[in-house]
Amino acid sequence: MEAANPVKAWSMIGKPSKSGEMLQLTVGLYECINCKKKFRNVIGKETLTIKGIVQKIKALEEKVMESAKKRAELEEKVKSLEEEKACLLAEIEALKAIPELEAKISALEPEIAKLKEEKKALEEKAAPAEEKTAEVAPAEAPAPAEEKPSE
């Protein structure tokens, strides 16, 4: 009978011996290439002891602890990345407002220039009037009357 790969594989543990050792067999189910008949075959054998099992359990516990630690670190990273994402989205929204503000600025610039011209014209009109009042005011101002003490 010829077979390439097992169709199915599983492990079986036998009863412990008087010394406490157990035999673990890995069995595979094969199908013959020629006749299509199915058969079982032992793929591997391993002797297990209670001490070996305890060591495997401890190694698995360590892996679980490491995994829990990594999970906590990853959750922390995810949280910080979500906060950064929120900040970036807020910044994007602020940047979206820039074109609107630039359009408002360009619309207001001609009005500002017009108002500056009006201000300048009003200052020029007000300046000659102030000069005339400044020249006339000291000459027309009456001299302060001296008060005489009453007797």
C-alpha positions in Angstrom: 0.0 0.0 0.0 1.2 3.5 -0.9 0.2 6.8 0.6 1.6 10.3 0.5 0.0 12.3 3.3 -2.4 11.2 6.1 -6.0 12.1 5.5 -6.4 12.6 9.3 -4.0 12.5 12.3 -4.6 12.4 16.0 -2.8 11.7 19.3 -3.5 8.9 21.8 -2.1 8.6 25.3 -1.8 5.2 26.8 -2.2 4.2 30.5 0.7 5.1 32.7 3.1 2.4 33.6 4.2 1.6 37.2 7.1 4.1 36.8 4.6 6.9 35.9 5.6 7.1 32.3 2.9 7.2 29.5 3.3 6.6 25.9 1.8 9.2 23.5 1.2 7.9 20.0 0.4 10.0 17.0 -1.6 8.0 14.5 -2.4 8.9 10.9 -5.2 7.7 8.7 -4.0 7.1 5.2 -5.7 6.2 1.9 -3.9 3.9 -0.5 -3.2 5.6 -3.8 -3.8 2.4 -5.8 -6.8 0.7 -4.2 -8.3 3.5 -2.2 -8.3 1.4 0.9 -7.9 3.3 4.3 -5.4 2.2 6.9 -3.9 3.5 10.1 -0.2 4.0 10.8 1.8 5.3 13.8 3.5 8.6 12.8 5.3 9.2 16.1 5.9 8.0 19.6 6.7 10.0 22.6 7.3 9.0 26.2 5.6 11.3 28.7 6.4 11.7 32.3 4.5 13.7 35.0 7.6 15.9 35.3 7.7 16.6 31.6 4.0 17.4 31.6 4.5 19.8 34.5 7.3 21.5 32.6 5.1 21.9 29.5 2.3 23.4 31.6 4.8 25.9 33.2 6.1 26.8 29.7 2.5 27.3 28.5 1.7 29.4 31.5 4.7 31.6 30.7 3.5 32.0 27.2 0.0 32.9 28.4 1.5 35.6 30.7 3.6 37.0 27.9 0.6 37.0 25.6 -1.4 38.9 28.2 1.4 41.4 28.6 1.7 41.9 24.8 -2.1 42.3 24.6 -2.1 45.0 27.2 0.7 46.8 25.4 -1.1 46.5 22.1 -4.4 47.8 23.6 -2.4 50.8 25.0 -1.0 51.4 21.5 -4.4 51.1 19.9 -5.8 53.7 22.4 -2.9 56.1 21.7 -3.4 55.7 18.0 -7.1 56.3 18.3 -6.4 59.5 20.2 -3.9 60.6 17.6 -6.4 59.7 14.9 -9.0 62.0 16.6 -6.5 64.8 16.8 -5.6 64.4 13.1 -9.2 64.4 12.1 -9.8 67.6 14.0 -6.8 69.1 12.3 -8.1 68.0 8.9 -11.4 69.7 9.6 -9.5 72.9 10.6 -7.5 72.7 7.4 -10.7 72.3 5.4 -11.9 75.7 6.7 -8.7 77.5 5.2 -10.0 77.8 1.6 -13.3 79.2 2.9 -11.4 81.7 5.0 -9.1 82.6 2.1 -12.1 83.3 -0.1 -13.6 85.6 2.6 -10.2 87.4 2.9 -10.0 88.0 -0.8 -13.6 89.2 -0.8 -12.9 91.6 2.1 -9.6 93.0 0.8 -11.2 95.4 -1.8 -13.6 96.7 0.9 -10.7 97.2 3.3 -8.8 99.2 0.6 -11.9 101.3 -0.1 -12.3 102.0 3.6 -8.6 103.0 4.0 -9.0 105.4 1.1 -12.2 106.9 2.7 -10.3 107.3 6.0 -7.4 109.0 4.3 -9.8 111.4 2.5 -11.6 112.2 5.7 -8.3 112.8 7.5 -7.2 115.2 4.8 -10.6 117.0 5.0 -10.4 117.1 8.8 -6.7 118.3 8.8 -7.3 121.8 7.1 -10.3 122.4 9.3 -8.3 121.6 12.5 -5.5 124.0 11.3 -8.1 126.8 10.8 -9.6 126.3 14.2 -6.2 126.0 15.8 -5.2 129.4 14.3 -8.4 131.2 15.1 -8.9 129.8 18.5 -6.0 131.5 20.4 -6.8 134.9 18.9 -10.5 134.8 19.7 -10.1 133.4 23.1 -11.0 136.1 25.7 -8.5 136.9 28.4 -9.4 135.5 31.7 -10.9 138.0 33.9 -9.1 138.7 37.1 -11.2 138.4 40.1 -11.1 141.3 42.5 -11.4 140.5 46.1 -14.5 142.0 47.5 -14.3 144.3 50.4 
